[in-house]
Amino acid sequence: MLNSSLQKDRQICWENLRAAGVLTGDVPVENETDTSVQQAWYIRVMLGFSGWLGAVFLLGFVGIGFEFVMKHALLSITLGGEVCALAYVLLSLKNRNDFMQQFGLAVSMAGQGLVLIGLFKGLDRHPTLIALVMLALQLGLLIVMPNLIHRFLSGLGAVWALCYLLESRGVAPLSHGLIALLMCVVWWSPLQYRYQKIARPLAFALSFSLLCFEVFSVMHPLSFFVGQRSDRLPHDLAWIGTSLLNVALLGSTILLLQREAVALSHKLAIFSLGAMLLVAIGAYFMPGFAAALLLMMIAFAHGSRIMTGISVLAMLGFLSHFYYQLQMNLFDKSIVLAISALSLFALRSVMLRLFQITIEEQHV
């Protein structure tokens, strides 16, 4: 009843627009994906949950029946590859709904788990090779799988494999710097618009991974996804990783100025680069702040409201953590807070006076 009423209203609206000369042709035919999108959100949630629940029970029964497979590395990898192929078939169906998409996603996760179990059983003494195989697998799934959520999760898996590779080579402190550089390359690359279905999930995966890395490093001094204390790792590598992050921050600032047609010799560009240079220096003493500012800049440049909100919350969290971790009494902390507030107000006044001509030119 509801669908027929919607179709009737849709037909009337289309005829009115066509009569006004706004549109031409007949009403587009709905496919199964459009019908699924028009369903109520709670129905879609239940369909997605039922897909995961059905996949868990099915794979549980299969796992019990083929328990011997997990004990052999080659059989586990082979079965995992076949399960991933089955997931590709499920996600490639034309008339797929939310149930089928979530079911295929759960099947793919199970297949990747089987492959990972087989790799650790067969190559337990070669962590570098395990990381390379998993990195290749995740990048392949990122390109092949026709599902947005799956591509995002594959991007996260590729980042995990990259960090595990760096850990196996003893250079784990470089992880956050390399992630920041890769994130900037993906976000600012012109190929992002040509291959948007692949590049956009990867860009969000890298952004989320960078934020998670900074949160974990601030809350507890552990290397990413590993569990070794950072003070046991080479101290110089941590500084190099932060330097790579600063390179990404300054590079993104320059690219944003060039996109806005602001010459590097302009006072706005000089002021912006000078401010970012101060932030880069502070990044060695305030972990997380530079990464949050980088995410905020990229989110603003690409119009992502969700990423902007997350980066603002992350920046407030990092600043609050740095403030409460200062080895000072409350009176000294209050003085620091007051001076910081007055400095920000003074900086705002200076910016309004320096760039008043620029603002007027933009309005003209």
PEZI-V782551 format. One record per residue. N is the residue number from 0. RES is the residue in one small letter. PSI is psi in degrees with one decimal (none if undefined). OMEGA is omega in whole degrees, -180 to 180 (none if undefined). NEAR is the number of other C-alpha atoms within 8 Angstrom. Layout:
BEGIN
N,RES,PSI,OMEGA,NEAR + N,RES,PSI,OMEGA,NEAR
END
This chain:
BEGIN
0,m,-46.9,179,4 + 1,l,-41.7,-180,5 + 2,n,-40.5,179,6 + 3,s,-36.7,178,7 + 4,s,-40.8,178,8 + 5,l,-40.4,179,8 + 6,q,-36.7,179,8 + 7,k,-44.7,177,8 + 8,d,-37.6,178,8 + 9,r,-39.9,179,8 + 10,q,-42.4,-180,9 + 11,i,-43.3,179,8 + 12,c,-41.9,180,8 + 13,w,-41.4,-180,10 + 14,e,-38.3,178,8 + 15,n,-42.3,178,8 + 16,l,-36.8,179,10 + 17,r,-35.9,177,11 + 18,a,-30.9,179,7 + 19,a,-3.6,179,7 + 20,g,11.0,180,7 + 21,v,-37.3,-177,7 + 22,l,161.9,175,8 + 23,t,155.4,177,6 + 24,g,-176.1,-178,5 + 25,d,170.5,179,4 + 26,v,131.1,177,6 + 27,p,143.8,180,4 + 28,v,133.0,179,4 + 29,e,142.7,172,6 + 30,n,-176.8,-175,7 + 31,e,-32.5,180,10 + 32,t,-41.1,179,9 + 33,d,-41.8,179,8 + 34,t,-37.2,179,9 + 35,s,-37.6,-179,10 + 36,v,-33.2,-179,6 + 37,q,-9.7,179,6 + 38,q,157.1,179,8 + 39,a,150.8,-174,6 + 40,w,-36.8,-178,6 + 41,y,-29.2,176,6 + 42,i,-41.1,180,8 + 43,r,-37.5,178,11 + 44,v,-43.6,180,8 + 45,m,-37.1,177,8 + 46,l,-43.3,178,10 + 47,g,-41.1,178,13 + 48,f,-40.1,179,10 + 49,s,-32.2,177,9 + 50,g,-45.5,177,15 + 51,w,-40.9,-179,11 + 52,l,-43.5,178,8 + 53,g,-39.1,179,9 + 54,a,-38.1,-180,11 + 55,v,-46.0,179,9 + 56,f,-43.3,-180,8 + 57,l,-47.6,-179,8 + 58,l,-28.5,176,10 + 59,g,-45.4,178,8 + 60,f,-40.8,178,8 + 61,v,-39.4,180,8 + 62,g,-38.3,178,8 + 63,i,-40.6,-178,7 + 64,g,-30.3,-178,6 + 65,f,41.8,-180,8 + 66,e,-32.6,-179,8 + 67,f,-22.8,-179,6 + 68,v,-39.3,-177,10 + 69,m,-14.9,179,12 + 70,k,-10.0,180,8 + 71,h,125.8,-174,10 + 72,a,-48.9,-176,14 + 73,l,-42.5,179,8 + 74,l,-39.7,180,10 + 75,s,-42.5,179,15 + 76,i,-41.1,-180,14 + 77,t,-47.6,179,9 + 78,l,-38.7,178,12 + 79,g,-39.9,176,14 + 80,g,-39.9,178,11 + 81,e,-38.5,178,9 + 82,v,-40.1,176,12 + 83,c,-37.5,176,13 + 84,a,-39.5,176,8 + 85,l,-41.0,178,11 + 86,a,-37.6,178,12 + 87,y,-41.0,179,12 + 88,v,-42.8,-179,8 + 89,l,-40.5,-179,11 + 90,l,-14.5,-179,14 + 91,s,-1.2,179,9 + 92,l,139.8,-178,7 + 93,k,-46.0,-178,5 + 94,n,54.6,-180,7 + 95,r,142.3,175,13 + 96,n,-168.9,-178,9 + 97,d,-37.2,179,11 + 98,f,-47.0,-177,12 + 99,m,-36.5,179,11 + 100,q,-46.9,180,14 + 101,q,-34.0,177,12 + 102,f,-45.7,178,13 + 103,g,-35.3,178,13 + 104,l,-43.9,179,11 + 105,a,-39.0,178,12 + 106,v,-41.7,179,14 + 107,s,-41.4,178,13 + 108,m,-39.8,178,9 + 109,a,-40.4,178,11 + 110,g,-41.2,177,14 + 111,q,-34.2,176,11 + 112,g,-40.6,177,9 + 113,l,-41.7,178,13 + 114,v,-41.6,-179,14 + 115,l,-40.2,177,10 + 116,i,-43.9,179,12 + 117,g,-37.6,179,15 + 118,l,-43.6,-179,12 + 119,f,-29.3,177,10 + 120,k,-38.1,-176,10 + 121,g,-26.0,-176,8 + 122,l,40.8,-175,10 + 123,d,-21.1,180,8 + 124,r,6.1,-179,4 + 125,h,72.7,-177,7 + 126,p,-31.4,179,10 + 127,t,-42.5,179,10 + 128,l,-38.7,177,8 + 129,i,-44.9,-179,11 + 130,a,-39.9,180,12 + 131,l,-42.2,179,11 + 132,v,-44.3,179,8 + 133,m,-36.4,177,11 + 134,l,-44.0,178,13 + 135,a,-40.5,179,9 + 136,l,-46.2,-178,8 + 137,q,-39.3,177,12 + 138,l,-37.8,176,11 + 139,g,-44.3,178,8 + 140,l,-34.7,177,10 + 141,l,-37.3,-179,14 + 142,i,-38.0,-169,8 + 143,v,-45.8,-171,6 + 144,m,124.6,-178,11 + 145,p,58.6,-179,9 + 146,n,131.6,-175,8 + 147,l,-47.4,-179,8 + 148,i,-41.1,180,7 + 149,h,-40.6,180,11 + 150,r,-37.1,176,16 + 151,f,-45.2,178,13 + 152,l,-36.0,176,9 + 153,s,-35.9,175,12 + 154,g,-41.2,176,15 + 155,l,-40.9,178,12 + 156,g,-37.3,178,10 + 157,a,-38.5,177,13 + 158,v,-41.9,178,12 + 159,w,-44.5,180,9 + 160,a,-37.9,178,12 + 161,l,-43.4,179,11 + 162,c,-37.7,177,12 + 163,y,-35.3,176,13 + 164,l,-44.4,179,12 + 165,l,-37.2,178,12 + 166,e,-39.0,180,10 + 167,s,-23.8,178,9 + 168,r,3.0,177,8 + 169,g,21.6,-179,7 + 170,v,39.3,-178,11 + 171,a,-34.2,179,12 + 172,p,-12.1,177,11 + 173,l,-5.3,-170,13 + 174,s,-51.4,-174,12 + 175,h,-32.7,177,13 + 176,g,-43.5,178,13 + 177,l,-38.7,178,11 + 178,i,-41.8,179,12 + 179,a,-42.2,179,15 + 180,l,-44.9,178,12 + 181,l,-39.3,178,9 + 182,m,-44.2,179,11 + 183,c,-38.9,178,10 + 184,v,-43.6,-178,8 + 185,v,-43.6,-177,11 + 186,w,-40.6,-174,11 + 187,w,-3.3,-179,8 + 188,s,138.3,175,7 + 189,p,-22.1,180,6 + 190,l,-12.7,-180,8 + 191,q,-35.3,-178,12 + 192,y,-25.4,178,6 + 193,r,-38.7,180,6 + 194,y,56.4,-172,8 + 195,q,-35.1,-178,9 + 196,k,-24.4,179,7 + 197,i,-42.8,-174,10 + 198,a,-38.3,-177,12 + 199,r,-46.6,175,10 + 200,p,-37.1,178,13 + 201,l,-39.4,179,14 + 202,a,-43.2,179,11 + 203,f,-35.6,178,9 + 204,a,-42.7,178,12 + 205,l,-39.8,179,15 + 206,s,-45.9,179,11 + 207,f,-38.7,179,8 + 208,s,-41.4,178,11 + 209,l,-43.0,180,12 + 210,l,-43.2,178,12 + 211,c,-40.3,179,8 + 212,f,-44.5,-178,10 + 213,e,-39.2,179,12 + 214,v,-45.2,180,9 + 215,f,-39.9,-179,11 + 216,s,-29.0,179,12 + 217,v,-44.3,-177,9 + 218,m,-33.5,-179,6 + 219,h,129.4,-176,6 + 220,p,72.1,179,9 + 221,l,148.6,171,11 + 222,s,150.8,-168,12 + 223,f,122.5,174,11 + 224,f,17.1,-172,7 + 225,v,-58.0,179,8 + 226,g,12.2,175,7 + 227,q,141.1,-179,7 + 228,r,140.4,-176,9 + 229,s,-22.9,-180,10 + 230,d,-10.2,175,6 + 231,r,-12.5,180,6 + 232,l,160.4,-180,10 + 233,p,126.5,-176,7 + 234,h,-32.4,-178,8 + 235,d,-31.1,-180,6 + 236,l,-34.5,177,11 + 237,a,-40.5,177,10 + 238,w,-36.8,178,9 + 239,i,-40.8,177,10 + 240,g,-42.9,177,14 + 241,t,-34.9,177,13 + 242,s,-39.7,176,9 + 243,l,-38.9,175,12 + 244,l,-41.1,178,15 + 245,n,-35.9,175,11 + 246,v,-42.6,177,9 + 247,a,-38.8,180,12 + 248,l,-49.0,-180,13 + 249,l,-38.2,178,11 + 250,g,-40.5,178,8 + 251,s,-35.8,177,12 + 252,t,-44.8,179,12 + 253,i,-42.5,179,10 + 254,l,-38.6,178,9 + 255,l,-39.8,177,9 + 256,l,-40.4,178,12 + 257,q,-36.8,179,9 + 258,r,-33.3,178,7 + 259,e,9.3,177,6 + 260,a,40.4,176,6 + 261,v,119.8,-180,10 + 262,a,146.7,-179,8 + 263,l,-18.1,177,8 + 264,s,-7.4,179,6 + 265,h,150.3,-177,8 + 266,k,-28.6,176,6 + 267,l,-42.0,178,8 + 268,a,-41.1,180,12 + 269,i,-43.0,179,10 + 270,f,-42.5,-179,8 + 271,s,-46.3,180,9 + 272,l,-35.8,176,11 + 273,g,-40.9,178,8 + 274,a,-40.8,179,8 + 275,m,-31.2,177,11 + 276,l,-37.8,176,9 + 277,l,-40.4,177,8 + 278,v,-38.5,180,9 + 279,a,-38.6,177,11 + 280,i,-41.6,179,8 + 281,g,-18.5,-179,8 + 282,a,-25.3,179,13 + 283,y,-16.6,-178,9 + 284,f,-17.1,179,6 + 285,m,85.7,-178,9 + 286,p,137.1,176,11 + 287,g,-29.1,-175,13 + 288,f,-46.8,-179,11 + 289,a,-38.9,178,13 + 290,a,-41.9,179,13 + 291,a,-40.1,177,13 + 292,l,-38.8,176,10 + 293,l,-44.8,177,11 + 294,l,-40.0,179,12 + 295,m,-41.3,180,12 + 296,m,-46.0,-180,10 + 297,i,-39.4,179,10 + 298,a,-41.3,177,12 + 299,f,-41.5,-178,10 + 300,a,-30.7,-176,7 + 301,h,7.9,173,6 + 302,g,35.7,179,6 + 303,s,106.0,-178,8 + 304,r,-38.5,-180,8 + 305,i,-46.1,-180,6 + 306,m,-33.1,177,10 + 307,t,-46.8,179,12 + 308,g,-42.0,180,8 + 309,i,-40.4,-180,8 + 310,s,-36.2,177,12 + 311,v,-45.3,177,10 + 312,l,-39.7,179,8 + 313,a,-41.5,179,10 + 314,m,-43.6,177,12 + 315,l,-39.2,179,8 + 316,g,-43.4,180,8 + 317,f,-39.9,178,12 + 318,l,-41.6,179,9 + 319,s,-41.5,179,8 + 320,h,-42.6,179,8 + 321,f,-39.9,-179,9 + 322,y,-44.2,-177,8 + 323,y,-16.2,178,6 + 324,q,-3.9,179,6 + 325,l,135.4,-180,7 + 326,q,68.3,180,4 + 327,m,162.0,172,6 + 328,n,172.1,-175,6 + 329,l,-33.6,180,6 + 330,f,-46.0,179,6 + 331,d,-38.1,178,8 + 332,k,-39.1,179,11 + 333,s,-37.2,177,8 + 334,i,-43.8,178,8 + 335,v,-41.9,180,8 + 336,l,-42.1,179,8 + 337,a,-43.6,178,8 + 338,i,-39.6,179,8 + 339,s,-42.0,179,8 + 340,a,-45.2,178,8 + 341,l,-37.5,178,8 + 342,s,-40.4,179,8 + 343,l,-40.4,177,8 + 344,f,-41.6,178,8 + 345,a,-40.2,178,8 + 346,l,-38.7,178,8 + 347,r,-42.7,179,8 + 348,s,-41.6,179,8 + 349,v,-41.8,180,8 + 350,m,-40.9,179,9 + 351,l,-36.4,179,8 + 352,r,-39.9,-178,7 + 353,l,-39.2,-172,7 + 354,f,25.4,179,9 + 355,q,-39.1,178,9 + 356,i,-40.5,180,7 + 357,t,-41.7,-180,7 + 358,i,-41.3,178,8 + 359,e,-38.8,178,8 + 360,e,-38.1,180,7 + 361,q,-37.1,178,6 + 362,h,-34.4,178,5 + 363,v,none,none,4
END
